[in-house]
């Protein structure tokens, strides 16, 4: 008899998935997929209606390929059921609620049970352990402890391993370097762009990297290209690894590199991954770049079936030198939508458009200018064209700029340089423009 969701036994992080072959992984996924479909159908109205609309029952999912019959879940679906419409458990069983992002007028809210949080912790510990982090390490966590809950989960994963947590948040690079030296940090966890900033400060101070004790860097949610990886590894004298997550699922923890740095291993015991053509929705074979679609397999509070992440990547099923048989995903350098990431913060141009419209409806022309370093969003400017008749504005230019600037920081969690400009020098068409910092 199959075990219920509550009775399932999950692999402890120490055991990993090295001993499982592809057939065993798929068998495990099918069993957990069937449980997820049953859970979603019986406890989430949205999914019950979806099943009924297409004339499908959870028991009709007899093979992993049968999932292709089911429609996709989108960000709009999640936002339309704000706040708790997608929860599969009573609110009394929720131990953590996460505010993700605004889509349209409503934000996305994700809930986690105690078991969900435990599984996320195990995933983090497993990924960290797979790149050689152990109980003797001191892990300096230089993420913003805010709506990005990944910082807290780096904490939890580190503690699960038995290593020492040194939370440094986003204090200045000078203080980060002092913490590294005085605490003898051996692992740095942060965004690639902030790591690059710390490295630049280290060079400006003529600090010898041999005076540091760092040996590993674990970076996300942005991906490193090969040029940036080499610069961080050579500059700090470390091995640099990428980790991946999705805000609406787990961020980070869904996938991560092993010691061989040859793609990110997906946690296939907890997630079923597909690659689709973002335009047609058709499945694509391994090796073909397309949009990543994820189905949760063990989530209690917030099961998602065929969730479109918007991230463009490709799969590899080739054997990895580490011995794991899990699918590996390539680094995702672009999106199927217009989301941008600046210093680890996800931003949609439509969010900015709504902010401007609420503050000053007469403003219709603006551009977001993203400055990138090594392929990473490093700075965000907002250029605004005043209306033809400025007497219609609800304040002076200075007052409006300050309102926009403070509202952007409050809503996005990011400092943005806001400037007036003229239509003649406004760059490009559309709401978004990217340029490169040399």
C-alpha positions as CSV (number, residue, x, y, z in Angstrom):
1,X,0.0,0.0,0.0
2,X,1.3,3.5,-0.9
3,X,2.2,5.8,1.9
4,X,0.2,9.0,2.5
5,X,1.9,12.4,2.1
6,X,2.2,12.5,5.9
7,X,3.9,9.1,6.1
8,X,6.5,9.5,3.3
9,X,10.1,9.1,4.3
10,X,12.4,11.6,2.6
11,X,16.1,11.0,1.9
12,X,18.3,12.7,4.7
13,X,20.8,15.1,3.3
14,X,23.7,12.9,4.2
15,X,22.6,10.1,1.8
16,X,22.0,12.3,-1.2
17,X,20.8,10.6,-4.5
18,X,24.1,9.1,-5.6
19,X,22.8,5.5,-5.2
20,X,19.7,5.9,-7.5
21,X,19.6,5.2,-11.2
22,X,17.3,7.0,-13.7
23,X,14.7,4.3,-13.5
24,X,14.6,4.4,-9.7
25,X,14.4,8.2,-9.8
26,X,11.5,8.1,-12.2
27,X,9.7,5.5,-10.2
28,X,10.0,7.6,-7.1
29,X,8.8,10.7,-9.0
30,X,5.7,8.9,-10.3
31,X,4.7,7.8,-6.8
32,X,5.1,11.3,-5.4
33,X,3.5,12.9,-8.5
34,X,0.4,10.8,-7.9
35,X,0.3,11.8,-4.3
36,X,0.7,15.5,-5.3
37,X,-2.1,15.3,-7.8
38,X,-4.5,13.7,-5.3
39,X,-3.5,16.3,-2.7
40,X,-4.1,19.2,-5.1
41,X,-7.4,17.8,-6.4
42,X,-8.9,17.1,-3.0
43,X,-7.6,20.3,-1.2
44,X,-7.2,23.1,-3.7
45,X,-10.3,24.3,-5.5
46,X,-8.3,25.8,-8.4
47,X,-6.7,22.5,-9.2
48,X,-10.0,20.5,-8.8
49,X,-11.6,22.8,-11.3
50,X,-8.6,22.4,-13.7
51,X,-8.9,18.6,-13.5
52,X,-12.6,18.6,-14.0
53,X,-12.4,21.1,-17.0
54,X,-10.2,18.7,-19.0
55,X,-12.0,15.6,-17.8
56,X,-9.0,14.2,-16.0
57,X,-8.8,12.5,-12.6
58,X,-5.6,12.2,-10.4
59,X,-5.8,8.4,-10.9
60,X,-5.5,9.0,-14.7
61,X,-1.9,10.0,-14.1
62,X,-0.3,6.5,-14.6
63,X,3.0,7.6,-16.1
64,X,5.1,10.7,-15.9
65,X,4.3,11.5,-19.6
66,X,0.6,11.8,-18.6
67,X,1.4,15.1,-16.9
68,X,1.6,16.7,-20.4
69,X,-2.2,16.4,-20.5
70,X,-2.5,19.0,-17.7
71,X,-2.5,22.7,-18.3
72,X,0.2,25.0,-17.0
73,X,0.0,27.0,-13.8
74,X,1.1,30.6,-14.2
75,X,2.1,33.6,-12.0
76,X,-1.3,35.1,-12.8
77,X,-3.1,32.0,-11.5
78,X,-1.3,32.4,-8.1
79,X,-1.9,36.1,-7.9
80,X,-5.6,35.6,-8.7
81,X,-6.0,33.4,-5.7
82,X,-4.4,35.8,-3.2
83,X,-4.0,35.4,-0.4
84,X,-4.7,31.8,0.6
85,X,-6.6,30.3,-2.3
86,X,-3.8,28.0,-3.4
87,X,-3.1,26.6,0.1
88,X,-3.7,22.8,0.5
89,X,-3.7,23.0,4.4
90,X,-5.6,25.0,7.0
91,X,-3.9,28.2,8.0
92,X,-3.3,26.8,11.5
93,X,-0.9,24.3,9.9
94,X,1.1,27.0,8.2
95,X,4.3,28.0,10.0
96,X,5.7,30.4,7.4
97,X,4.1,32.8,5.0
98,X,6.1,34.4,2.2
99,X,5.2,37.5,0.2
100,X,6.7,36.9,-3.3
101,X,5.9,39.6,-5.8
102,X,3.1,41.6,-7.3
103,X,1.5,40.4,-10.5
104,X,-1.1,42.8,-11.6
105,X,-3.0,44.2,-8.6
106,X,-2.3,41.3,-6.2
107,X,0.9,39.8,-4.8
108,X,1.8,36.1,-4.7
109,X,1.7,34.6,-1.3
110,X,3.3,31.2,-0.5
111,X,2.8,29.1,2.6
112,X,4.9,26.4,4.2
113,X,4.2,23.8,6.8
114,X,6.7,22.6,9.4
115,X,7.5,19.6,7.1
116,X,7.9,21.9,4.1
117,X,10.5,24.0,6.0
118,X,12.3,20.9,7.1
119,X,12.5,19.6,3.5
120,X,13.8,23.0,2.3
121,X,16.4,22.9,5.1
122,X,17.4,19.4,4.0
123,X,17.7,20.5,0.4
124,X,20.0,23.3,1.3
125,X,22.1,21.1,3.5
126,X,22.4,18.5,0.7
127,X,23.5,21.1,-1.9
128,X,26.0,22.7,0.5
129,X,27.4,19.3,1.5
130,X,27.7,18.2,-2.1
131,X,30.3,20.9,-2.8
132,X,32.4,20.1,0.3
133,X,30.9,22.3,3.0
134,X,31.2,20.5,6.4
135,X,30.8,21.1,10.1
136,X,34.2,22.7,10.5
137,X,33.3,25.5,8.1
138,X,32.3,29.1,8.9
139,X,29.7,30.3,6.4
140,X,29.5,34.0,5.9
141,X,26.0,34.8,4.6
142,X,26.0,38.1,2.8
143,X,22.4,38.2,1.6
144,X,19.7,40.7,2.4
145,X,17.6,39.3,5.3
146,X,14.3,40.7,3.9
147,X,11.5,39.4,1.7
148,X,14.2,37.3,0.1
149,X,13.9,34.3,2.4
150,X,16.8,32.5,0.9
151,X,19.1,34.1,3.4
152,X,17.3,32.4,6.3
153,X,17.4,29.1,4.5
154,X,21.2,29.4,4.0
155,X,21.2,29.8,7.8
156,X,19.1,26.7,8.3
157,X,21.1,24.6,5.8
158,X,24.3,25.6,7.5
159,X,23.1,24.8,10.9
160,X,21.7,21.4,9.7
161,X,25.2,20.5,8.5
162,X,26.6,21.6,11.9
163,X,28.7,24.4,10.4
164,X,28.9,27.9,11.9
165,X,26.7,30.7,10.6
166,X,28.2,34.2,10.3
167,X,25.3,36.4,9.0
168,X,26.8,39.6,7.5
169,X,23.7,40.6,5.5
170,X,24.4,43.5,3.1
171,X,26.7,45.6,5.2
172,X,29.5,47.4,3.4
173,X,32.2,45.5,1.5
174,X,34.8,46.9,4.0
175,X,32.9,45.4,6.9
176,X,32.4,42.1,4.9
177,X,36.1,41.9,4.5
178,X,36.8,42.6,8.2
179,X,34.3,39.8,9.1
180,X,36.0,37.4,6.7
181,X,39.4,38.1,8.3
182,X,38.4,38.3,11.9
183,X,35.9,35.4,11.9
184,X,38.1,33.3,9.5
185,X,35.1,32.7,7.2
186,X,35.7,29.7,4.9
187,X,32.6,30.0,2.8
188,X,31.0,33.1,1.3
189,X,27.3,32.9,0.3
190,X,26.0,35.9,-1.6
191,X,24.9,37.2,-5.0
192,X,27.6,37.1,-7.7
193,X,27.3,40.9,-8.1
194,X,27.9,41.6,-4.4
195,X,30.8,39.2,-4.4
196,X,32.3,41.1,-7.3
197,X,31.8,44.4,-5.3
198,X,33.6,42.8,-2.3
199,X,36.4,41.7,-4.6
200,X,36.8,45.2,-6.1
201,X,37.0,46.7,-2.5
202,X,39.6,44.1,-1.6
203,X,41.7,45.1,-4.5
204,X,41.3,48.8,-3.8
205,X,42.5,48.1,-0.2
206,X,45.5,46.1,-1.6
207,X,44.4,43.2,0.6
208,X,46.2,40.0,-0.1
209,X,43.6,37.2,-0.6
210,X,46.0,34.8,1.1
211,X,45.2,36.6,4.3
212,X,41.6,35.3,4.0
213,X,40.6,31.7,4.8
214,X,37.9,31.5,2.1
215,X,37.9,28.2,0.1
216,X,34.3,28.1,-1.3
217,X,31.8,30.6,-2.7
218,X,28.2,29.7,-3.2
219,X,26.4,32.2,-5.4
220,X,22.8,32.9,-6.5
221,X,20.1,33.7,-7.5
222,X,21.9,35.2,-10.5
223,X,24.0,32.8,-12.6
224,X,27.7,33.3,-13.2
225,X,29.1,33.1,-16.7
226,X,32.5,31.5,-17.1
227,X,34.3,34.9,-17.2
228,X,32.8,35.9,-13.9
229,X,33.4,32.5,-12.3
230,X,37.0,32.7,-13.2
231,X,37.4,36.3,-11.8
232,X,35.8,35.3,-8.5
233,X,37.8,32.1,-8.2
234,X,41.1,33.8,-9.1
235,X,40.4,36.9,-7.0
236,X,39.4,35.2,-3.8
237,X,41.3,31.9,-4.3
238,X,38.1,29.8,-4.0
239,X,36.0,27.4,-5.9
240,X,32.8,29.2,-7.0
241,X,29.5,27.3,-7.3
242,X,26.0,28.3,-8.6
243,X,22.8,27.5,-6.8
244,X,19.2,27.9,-8.2
245,X,15.7,28.4,-6.9
246,X,12.3,29.8,-7.8
247,X,10.6,32.4,-5.6
248,X,7.2,30.5,-5.8
249,X,8.8,27.1,-4.9
250,X,12.1,27.2,-3.0
251,X,14.8,29.9,-3.4
252,X,17.4,28.6,-3.4
253,X,17.5,24.8,-3.1
254,X,15.8,23.5,-6.3
255,X,19.1,22.9,-8.0
256,X,22.8,23.4,-7.5
257,X,26.2,22.5,-8.9
258,X,28.3,19.6,-7.6
259,X,32.1,19.7,-7.1
260,X,32.6,19.2,-10.9
261,X,30.8,22.5,-11.8
262,X,29.2,20.8,-14.9
263,X,25.6,22.0,-14.7
264,X,23.1,22.3,-11.8
265,X,21.7,19.0,-10.4
266,X,17.9,19.3,-10.0
267,X,16.5,17.8,-6.7
268,X,14.4,15.3,-8.7
269,X,13.1,13.6,-5.5
270,X,11.2,16.8,-4.7
271,X,10.6,18.3,-8.1
272,X,9.6,17.1,-11.6
273,X,11.1,19.3,-14.2
274,X,10.1,19.8,-17.9
275,X,11.4,22.0,-20.7
276,X,8.9,23.6,-23.1
277,X,8.9,25.9,-26.0
278,X,7.7,29.1,-24.4
279,X,5.7,30.2,-27.4
280,X,3.9,26.9,-28.1
281,X,4.0,25.1,-24.8
282,X,5.2,21.9,-26.5
283,X,7.7,19.7,-24.7
284,X,11.3,19.9,-25.8
285,X,13.9,17.1,-25.7
286,X,17.0,17.2,-23.5
287,X,19.6,19.6,-24.9
288,X,17.1,22.0,-26.4
289,X,16.9,25.4,-24.7
290,X,13.4,26.3,-23.4
291,X,11.4,27.4,-20.5
292,X,11.7,25.5,-17.2
293,X,8.4,24.1,-15.9
294,X,8.3,22.6,-12.4
295,X,5.9,20.4,-10.5
296,X,6.3,20.0,-6.8
297,X,6.4,16.4,-5.5
298,X,6.6,16.7,-1.7
299,X,5.2,20.1,-0.9
300,X,2.4,20.0,1.7
301,X,1.1,23.6,1.9
302,X,1.5,24.9,-1.6
303,X,1.5,22.1,-4.3
304,X,2.1,23.4,-7.8
305,X,1.5,21.4,-11.0
306,X,3.4,22.4,-14.2
307,X,4.4,25.8,-12.9
308,X,6.0,28.0,-15.6
309,X,9.1,29.6,-14.1
310,X,9.9,31.9,-17.0
311,X,13.6,30.8,-16.8
312,X,15.2,29.7,-20.1
313,X,17.6,26.7,-19.7
314,X,18.4,23.3,-21.1
315,X,18.7,19.8,-19.6
316,X,21.5,17.3,-19.7
317,X,21.0,13.6,-18.9
318,X,24.6,12.7,-19.6
319,X,26.4,11.0,-16.7
320,X,28.1,13.4,-14.3
321,X,31.6,12.6,-12.9
322,X,30.2,12.9,-9.4
323,X,28.1,9.7,-9.9
324,X,24.7,11.3,-9.5
325,X,22.1,10.3,-12.2
326,X,19.9,13.4,-11.7
327,X,19.1,15.7,-14.6
328,X,21.3,18.8,-14.8
329,X,20.2,22.2,-16.0
330,X,22.4,24.7,-17.7
331,X,22.8,28.2,-16.2
332,X,19.8,30.3,-17.1
333,X,20.9,33.7,-18.5
334,X,17.6,35.0,-19.8
335,X,13.8,35.0,-19.2
336,X,10.8,34.2,-21.4
337,X,9.2,37.4,-20.0
338,X,10.6,40.8,-19.2
339,X,11.7,40.3,-15.6
340,X,15.1,41.7,-14.7
341,X,17.3,41.0,-11.8
342,X,19.5,43.8,-10.2
343,X,21.7,42.9,-7.3
344,X,19.6,39.8,-6.7
345,X,16.3,41.7,-6.6
346,X,13.6,40.6,-9.2
347,X,11.8,43.5,-10.9
348,X,9.1,43.7,-13.6
349,X,8.9,46.9,-15.6
350,X,5.1,46.8,-15.1
351,X,5.6,47.2,-11.3
352,X,7.5,50.5,-12.0
353,X,4.8,51.6,-14.4
354,X,2.1,51.1,-11.7
355,X,4.2,53.1,-9.2
356,X,4.6,56.0,-11.5
357,X,0.9,56.0,-12.5
358,X,-0.2,56.1,-8.9
359,X,2.2,58.9,-8.0
360,X,1.8,61.0,-11.2
361,X,-0.7,59.8,-13.9
362,X,0.4,62.6,-16.3
363,X,3.8,60.8,-16.8
364,X,3.5,58.4,-19.7
365,X,7.1,58.2,-21.0
366,X,9.9,56.5,-19.0
367,X,12.7,54.0,-19.3
368,X,14.3,51.6,-16.9
369,X,18.0,51.5,-17.7
370,X,19.8,48.4,-16.3
371,X,23.6,48.7,-16.1
372,X,25.3,45.3,-16.2
373,X,28.7,44.1,-15.1
374,X,29.9,40.6,-16.3
375,X,26.3,39.9,-17.4
376,X,24.8,40.8,-14.0
377,X,22.4,43.6,-13.2
378,X,24.5,46.0,-11.1
379,X,22.6,49.3,-11.2
380,X,19.1,50.5,-12.1
381,X,18.2,54.0,-13.3
382,X,14.7,55.4,-14.0
383,X,14.5,58.1,-16.6
384,X,11.3,60.0,-16.7
385,X,9.9,62.5,-19.3
386,X,7.7,65.2,-17.8
387,X,4.3,65.9,-19.4
388,X,3.9,68.6,-21.9
389,X,1.9,70.7,-19.4
390,X,3.8,70.5,-16.1
391,X,1.1,72.5,-14.4
392,X,-1.0,69.4,-14.3
393,X,1.5,67.6,-12.1
394,X,0.7,67.0,-8.4
395,X,3.8,68.7,-7.2
396,X,7.2,70.1,-8.3
397,X,9.7,68.0,-10.2
398,X,11.8,67.6,-7.0
399,X,8.8,66.4,-5.0
400,X,7.7,63.9,-7.6
401,X,11.2,62.5,-8.0
402,X,11.5,62.0,-4.2
403,X,8.1,60.3,-4.1
404,X,9.0,57.9,-6.9
405,X,12.4,57.2,-5.4
406,X,11.1,56.4,-1.9
407,X,8.2,54.4,-3.2
408,X,10.5,52.4,-5.5
409,X,12.8,51.6,-2.6
410,X,9.9,50.6,-0.3
411,X,8.2,48.4,-2.9
412,X,11.2,46.9,-4.7
413,X,13.7,46.8,-1.8
414,X,16.3,48.4,-4.1
415,X,17.8,51.9,-4.4
416,X,17.0,53.4,-7.8
417,X,18.5,56.6,-9.3
418,X,15.6,58.6,-10.7
419,X,16.1,61.4,-13.2
420,X,14.2,63.7,-15.5
421,X,15.1,63.6,-19.2
422,X,13.7,64.6,-22.5
423,X,11.9,62.5,-25.1
424,X,14.7,63.2,-27.7
425,X,17.4,61.5,-25.6
426,X,15.2,58.8,-24.1
427,X,17.0,55.5,-25.1
428,X,15.3,52.9,-27.3
429,X,11.6,52.0,-27.4
430,X,9.7,50.0,-24.8
431,X,10.1,50.3,-21.0
432,X,13.4,48.6,-20.6
433,X,16.9,49.4,-21.8
434,X,20.2,47.6,-21.0
435,X,23.7,48.8,-21.1
436,X,27.1,47.5,-20.1
437,X,29.5,48.8,-17.4
438,X,33.1,48.1,-18.5
